[in-house]
Amino acid sequence: MIRIDPVHASGAVSEQLPHPPLPRPLSQSPAEAGSDFHASLLAQHALLLDPDGEPARDATPEQLQAQLERLLLLLQERIDDLKERALLAGGRPAHGLFSELEQVAAVLARLVQLWPWLLPVLPQQLAAARARLQPLFVICHFLLRALQHSAEAAAWQQLADSLATSEQRLLAAAAGDR
């Protein structure tokens, strides 16, 4: 049988460890840091399509197409990640998820606002993008309902109105370019 010596109050904890404990970072958790990174990366790609910014004014149609594709991929990844984390939360309030959904909704709204500007440059790509965006709006509406208790009623209603308006504009733009 192996003999185990009890730890006495007089002994320091570090003497009992084979090596000193690793320092813990005082910053935010890795999940929050990753969320900030993804949200900022998403915003950067959205800005590259912005006609008010210099990169978009000087961009070729091929560059705009590449930026649109990257933005759609990032949106898909972000929304899929939000959906997974909302389902794992099991209906408990998740204020961080609601905040991320607001950021995604802002990027969707801006993309829909840019639609008339991009349509003459990328007509076929926008038709394909619209087909990819419609299911993303459906998932965003689902997430909004799942995160209803994660925000104040006014903020929740504002986000619901913003998503509905963006989706209606997308559908109107789809009807106009057919």
SERO-4910 file (N, C-alpha, C, O; in steps of 0.05 Angstrom, whole numbers):
BEGIN
 pado doro    nc1    nc2    nc3   cac1   cac2   cac3    cc1    cc2    cc3    oc1    oc2    oc3
  Met    A     17    -23      0      0      0      0     18     25      0     39     25     13
  Ile    A      9     46    -14     25     71    -17     17     89      6     -7     94     11
  Arg    A     37    100     19     32    118     41     28    147     30     44    156     13
  Ile    A      7    160     40      1    188     31      4    206     55     -9    201     76
  Asp    A     21    226     53     25    245     75      5    267     72      2    278     50
  Pro    A     -9    274     93    -28    296     92    -14    323     89      9    326     97
  Val    A    -27    342     76    -16    369     73    -24    384     99    -47    386    106
  His    A     -4    396    111     -8    411    136    -11    440    129     -1    450    109
  Ala    A    -24    455    147    -28    483    143     -2    498    143      0    520    130
  Ser    A     19    488    155     45    501    155     59    500    129     76    517    123
  Gly    A     52    480    112     65    477     86     53    495     65     28    498     64
  Ala    A     69    508     49     59    525     27     50    508      4     61    486      0
  Val    A     30    517    -10     19    501    -32     40    497    -54     41    476    -66
  Ser    A     56    517    -59     75    515    -81     96    493    -75    107    482    -94
  Glu    A    101    487    -50    120    466    -43    108    439    -51    124    420    -56
  Gln    A     82    436    -51     69    411    -57     67    406    -87     63    383    -96
  Leu    A     71    427   -103     68    424   -132     95    418   -144    116    429   -135
  Pro    A     97    402   -165    122    397   -178    134    421   -193    158    423   -197
  His    A    117    440   -200    126    465   -213    106    487   -206     83    481   -199
  Pro    A    114    512   -208     96    534   -201     72    535   -221     75    527   -244
  Pro    A     49    543   -211     26    544   -229     30    565   -252     44    585   -248
  Leu    A     19    559   -275     21    577   -298      5    602   -292    -17    601   -280
  Pro    A     14    625   -301     -1    650   -297    -26    649   -314    -26    639   -337
  Arg    A    -48    659   -303    -73    660   -318    -77    687   -330    -72    707   -317
  Pro    A    -85    688   -355    -90    715   -367   -114    728   -354   -133    715   -347
  Leu    A   -112    754   -351   -134    769   -339   -153    780   -360   -173    793   -353
  Ser    A   -148    775   -385   -165    785   -406   -190    768   -408   -195    750   -392
  Gln    A   -206    774   -429   -231    760   -433   -226    731   -440   -204    723   -447
  Ser    A   -247    715   -439   -245    686   -445   -239    682   -475   -244    700   -491
  Pro    A   -228    659   -482   -221    654   -510   -246    656   -528   -244    665   -551
  Ala    A   -269    647   -519   -293    648   -535   -301    677   -541   -308    683   -564
  Glu    A   -299    694   -521   -306    722   -525   -286    735   -544   -293    751   -562
  Ala    A   -260    729   -540   -240    741   -557   -244    732   -586   -242    748   -605
  Gly    A   -250    707   -591   -256    697   -618   -280    710   -630   -280    716   -654
  Ser    A   -300    715   -614   -325    728   -623   -318    757   -633   -327    765   -654
  Asp    A   -302    771   -616   -294    798   -624   -279    798   -650   -283    815   -667
  Phe    A   -261    778   -652   -245    776   -677   -263    771   -701   -260    785   -721
  His    A   -281    752   -698   -299    746   -721   -316    770   -728   -321    776   -751
  Ala    A   -327    783   -708   -344    806   -713   -329    829   -727   -339    841   -745
  Ser    A   -304    834   -717   -288    855   -730   -280    847   -758   -280    864   -776
  Leu    A   -273    822   -762   -266    813   -789   -290    815   -808   -287    823   -831
  Leu    A   -313    808   -798   -338    811   -814   -343    840   -821   -349    846   -844
  Ala    A   -339    858   -802   -343    886   -807   -323    897   -828   -329    913   -845
  Gln    A   -298    887   -826   -277    896   -845   -285    888   -873   -282    904   -892
  His    A   -294    863   -877   -302    855   -904   -326    870   -913   -329    876   -937
  Ala    A   -345    877   -896   -368    892   -904   -359    920   -912   -370    931   -931
  Leu    A   -339    932   -899   -329    958   -906   -316    958   -933   -316    978   -948
  Leu    A   -303    936   -940   -290    934   -966   -310    936   -990   -303    943  -1012
  Leu    A   -335    929   -984   -356    931  -1005   -369    959  -1005   -386    964  -1022
  Asp    A   -363    975   -985   -376   1000   -981   -368   1021  -1003   -344   1026  -1005
  Pro    A   -387   1032  -1018   -379   1050  -1039   -369   1077  -1028   -357   1092  -1043
  Asp    A   -374   1083  -1002   -364   1107   -990   -335   1105   -983   -321   1125   -979
  Gly    A   -325   1081   -982   -297   1077   -975   -280   1075  -1000   -290   1068  -1021
  Glu    A   -255   1083   -998   -237   1083  -1021   -232   1056  -1033   -231   1053  -1058
  Pro    A   -230   1034  -1017   -224   1008  -1030   -246   1000  -1050   -240    989  -1071
  Ala    A   -271   1006  -1044   -292    998  -1062   -293   1015  -1087   -299   1005  -1109
  Arg    A   -287   1041  -1084   -288   1058  -1107   -267   1050  -1128   -272   1053  -1152
  Asp    A   -245   1041  -1119   -223   1034  -1137   -222   1005  -1144   -205    996  -1159
  Ala    A   -241    989  -1133   -240    960  -1137   -251    952  -1165   -269    965  -1176
  Thr    A   -239    931  -1176   -249    920  -1201   -273    902  -1194   -277    894  -1171
  Pro    A   -289    895  -1215   -311    876  -1210   -301    849  -1198   -315    837  -1181
  Glu    A   -278    840  -1206   -267    815  -1196   -261    817  -1166   -266    799  -1150
  Gln    A   -250    840  -1158   -244    845  -1130   -269    847  -1113   -271    836  -1091
  Leu    A   -289    861  -1124   -315    863  -1110   -328    836  -1107   -339    829  -1086
  Gln    A   -326    820  -1128   -337    793  -1127   -323    776  -1106   -336    762  -1091
  Ala    A   -297    778  -1104   -282    763  -1084   -289    772  -1056   -292    756  -1037
  Gln    A   -292    799  -1052   -300    809  -1026   -328    801  -1018   -334    795   -995
  Leu    A   -346    801  -1038   -374    792  -1033   -374    763  -1024   -388    755  -1006
  Glu    A   -358    746  -1038   -357    718  -1031   -346    714  -1003   -356    698   -988
  Arg    A   -324    728   -997   -313    726   -970   -333    735   -948   -335    722   -927
  Leu    A   -347    756   -954   -367    766   -935   -389    746   -931   -397    742   -908
  Leu    A   -398    734   -952   -420    714   -950   -410    689   -934   -425    678   -918
  Leu    A   -385    681   -939   -374    658   -924   -372    665   -894   -378    649   -877
  Leu    A   -362    689   -888   -359    697   -860   -387    700   -847   -390    692   -824
  Leu    A   -406    710   -861   -433    712   -850   -444    684   -844   -455    679   -823
  Gln    A   -440    666   -863   -450    638   -859   -437    626   -834   -450    614   -818
  Glu    A   -410    628   -832   -396    617   -809   -405    629   -783   -410    615   -763
  Arg    A   -408    656   -783   -416    670   -758   -444    662   -750   -449    657   -726
  Ile    A   -462    660   -769   -490    653   -762   -492    624   -754   -507    618   -735
  Asp    A   -477    606   -767   -477    578   -758   -466    575   -730   -476    560   -714
  Asp    A   -445    590   -724   -433    590   -697   -453    601   -676   -456    589   -655
  Leu    A   -467    622   -683   -487    633   -665   -509    613   -660   -519    610   -638
  Lys    A   -518    600   -681   -540    581   -679   -531    558   -660   -547    550   -643
  Glu    A   -507    548   -664   -498    526   -648   -496    534   -618   -505    519   -601
  Arg    A   -485    558   -613   -482    567   -586   -509    573   -573   -513    569   -549
  Ala    A   -528    583   -589   -555    588   -578   -569    562   -571   -583    560   -551
  Leu    A   -565    542   -588   -578    516   -581   -565    503   -557   -578    491   -541
  Leu    A   -539    507   -554   -525    496   -531   -533    511   -505   -532    499   -483
  Ala    A   -540    536   -508   -549    552   -484   -576    542   -474   -582    547   -450
  Gly    A   -591    529   -490   -616    517   -481   -637    536   -471   -652    530   -452
  Gly    A   -639    559   -483   -660    578   -476   -653    596   -453   -668    614   -446
  Arg    A   -629    593   -441   -621    611   -420   -612    637   -432   -602    638   -455
  Pro    A   -616    659   -418   -607    685   -429   -577    685   -436   -561    675   -421
  Ala    A   -571    695   -459   -544    697   -469   -540    724   -482   -543    728   -506
  His    A   -533    744   -465   -531    771   -474   -509    775   -495   -512    791   -514
  Gly    A   -487    760   -493   -466    762   -513   -475    752   -540   -467    764   -560
  Leu    A   -491    731   -541   -501    722   -566   -520    742   -579   -520    746   -603
  Phe    A   -536    755   -563   -554    775   -573   -538    798   -585   -545    809   -606
  Ser    A   -517    806   -572   -500    828   -582   -487    820   -608   -485    836   -627
  Glu    A   -478    795   -611   -466    786   -636   -488    785   -658   -482    791   -681
  Leu    A   -512    777   -651   -533    777   -671   -539    805   -681   -545    809   -704
  Glu    A   -537    825   -663   -540    853   -671   -519    861   -691   -525    875   -711
  Gln    A   -494    852   -687   -472    859   -705   -477    845   -732   -473    858   -753
  Val    A   -486    821   -732   -491    806   -757   -514    820   -772   -513    824   -796
  Ala    A   -535    828   -757   -557    842   -770   -549    869   -782   -559    877   -803
  Ala    A   -530    883   -769   -520    908   -780   -506    903   -806   -508    919   -825
  Val    A   -490    882   -808   -475    876   -833   -495    868   -854   -492    876   -877
  Leu    A   -515    852   -847   -536    844   -867   -550    869   -877   -555    872   -901
  Ala    A   -557    887   -859   -571    912   -867   -554    928   -886   -564    939   -906
  Arg    A   -528    931   -880   -511    946   -897   -507    933   -924   -506    947   -945
  Leu    A   -505    907   -925   -503    893   -950   -528    897   -968   -526    901   -992
  Val    A   -551    896   -955   -576    900   -970   -577    929   -980   -587    935  -1002
  Gln    A   -567    948   -964   -566    976   -973   -547    980   -997   -552    997  -1014
  Leu    A   -526    964   -998   -507    966  -1020   -517    952  -1046   -505    955  -1067
  Trp    A   -539    937  -1044   -549    921  -1066   -552    938  -1092   -542    929  -1113
  Pro    A   -566    961  -1091   -569    976  -1116   -543    985  -1128   -540    987  -1153
  Trp    A   -523    991  -1111   -497   1000  -1121   -482    977  -1134   -468    980  -1154
  Leu    A   -485    953  -1123   -470    929  -1133   -484    916  -1157   -471    902  -1173
  Leu    A   -510    920  -1160   -525    906  -1180   -515    911  -1209   -512    891  -1224
  Pro    A   -509    936  -1217   -498    939  -1244   -471    926  -1248   -464    918  -1271
  Val    A   -455    924  -1227   -428    913  -1229   -428    883  -1228   -413    870  -1243
  Leu    A   -445    871  -1210   -445    842  -1206   -473    830  -1207   -483    819  -1187
  Pro    A   -487    831  -1229   -514    822  -1230   -518    792  -1225   -535    784  -1210
  Gln    A   -501    775  -1237   -504    746  -1233   -495    738  -1206   -507    720  -1193
  Gln    A   -474    750  -1195   -464    743  -1169   -485    751  -1147   -487    737  -1127
  Leu    A   -499    773  -1152   -519    782  -1132   -543    763  -1132   -556    759  -1112
  Ala    A   -550    752  -1156   -572    733  -1156   -564    708  -1140   -581    698  -1125
  Ala    A   -539    699  -1143   -530    676  -1127   -528    684  -1097   -535    668  -1080
  Ala    A   -519    708  -1092   -517    717  -1064   -544    719  -1050   -547    712  -1027
  Arg    A   -564    728  -1065   -591    731  -1054   -602    703  -1046   -614    700  -1025
  Ala    A   -596    683  -1063   -605    656  -1056   -591    646  -1031   -602    630  -1016
  Arg    A   -566    655  -1026   -552    647  -1002   -560    663   -977   -559    653   -955
  Leu    A   -569    688   -982   -577    705   -959   -604    699   -948   -608    702   -924
  Gln    A   -622    690   -964   -650    684   -955   -650    664   -932   -663    668   -912
  Pro    A   -635    641   -934   -635    623   -911   -621    635   -886   -628    627   -864
  Leu    A   -602    653   -891   -588    665   -868   -608    683   -853   -607    685   -828
  Phe    A   -626    696   -867   -646    712   -854   -665    695   -837   -673    702   -815
  Val    A   -671    671   -848   -689    653   -833   -675    644   -807   -688    644   -786
  Ile    A   -650    638   -808   -635    630   -784   -633    654   -765   -636    650   -740
  Cys    A   -629    678   -775   -628    701   -757   -655    705   -743   -655    712   -719
  His    A   -677    701   -757   -703    703   -744   -707    682   -722   -718    687   -701
  Phe    A   -697    658   -728   -698    637   -708   -681    644   -683   -690    641   -661
  Leu    A   -657    654   -688   -639    662   -666   -652    685   -650   -650    686   -626
  Leu    A   -665    703   -664   -678    725   -650   -699    715   -631   -701    724   -608
  Arg    A   -715    695   -640   -735    684   -622   -722    668   -599   -732    669   -576
  Ala    A   -700    654   -605   -687    638   -584   -674    656   -563   -671    649   -540
  Leu    A   -666    680   -571   -652    699   -553   -670    721   -543   -661    741   -534
  Gln    A   -696    716   -544   -716    737   -537   -712    746   -508   -716    770   -502
  His    A   -705    728   -490   -702    735   -462   -674    746   -455   -667    750   -432
  Ser    A   -657    749   -475   -630    758   -471   -626    788   -474   -604    798   -472
  Ala    A   -648    802   -479   -645    831   -484   -670    845   -473   -691    833   -468
  Glu    A   -668    871   -470   -691    887   -463   -711    886   -486   -704    882   -509
  Ala    A   -736    889   -479   -757    887   -500   -754    907   -522   -758    901   -546
  Ala    A   -745    932   -516   -741    952   -537   -718    944   -556   -721    947   -580
  Ala    A   -696    935   -544   -674    926   -561   -681    902   -579   -674    901   -602
  Trp    A   -696    884   -567   -705    860   -582   -723    868   -605   -720    859   -627
  Gln    A   -742    886   -599   -761    896   -620   -746    911   -642   -752    908   -666
  Gln    A   -726    927   -634   -711    942   -654   -696    923   -673   -695    927   -697
  Leu    A   -684    902   -661   -670    883   -678   -689    867   -696   -683    862   -719
  Ala    A   -712    860   -685   -732    846   -702   -741    864   -725   -743    854   -748
  Asp    A   -745    889   -720   -753    908   -741   -731    911   -762   -736    912   -786
  Ser    A   -706    913   -752   -684    916   -770   -681    892   -789   -677    895   -813
  Leu    A   -683    868   -777   -681    844   -794   -704    842   -814   -699    835   -837
  Ala    A   -728    848   -805   -751    847   -823   -748    867   -846   -754    861   -869
  Thr    A   -739    891   -839   -735    912   -860   -714    903   -880   -717    907   -904
  Ser    A   -692    893   -870   -670    884   -888   -680    862   -907   -674    861   -930
  Glu    A   -695    843   -895   -705    821   -911   -725    830   -932   -724    821   -955
  Gln    A   -742    849   -925   -761    860   -944   -747    875   -967   -755    873   -990
  Arg    A   -726    890   -960   -710    904   -980   -697    884   -999   -696    889  -1023
  Leu    A   -687    862   -988   -674    842  -1005   -694    830  -1024   -689    826  -1048
  Leu    A   -718    824  -1014   -739    813  -1032   -748    833  -1053   -753    826  -1075
  Ala    A   -750    859  -1045   -758    879  -1064   -736    883  -1085   -743    886  -1109
  Ala    A   -711    881  -1077   -689    883  -1097   -690    859  -1115   -683    862  -1139
  Ala    A   -697    836  -1105   -699    812  -1121   -721    815  -1142   -717    806  -1165
  Ala    A   -743    826  -1134   -765    830  -1152   -758    851  -1174   -767    849  -1196
  Gly    A   -742    871  -1166   -735    892  -1184   -714    884  -1205   -713    896  -1226
  Asp    A   -697    865  -1199   -676    858  -1218   -683    833  -1234   -666    823  -1248
  Arg    A   -707    824  -1233   -715    801  -1250   -725    811  -1277   -733    794  -1294
***
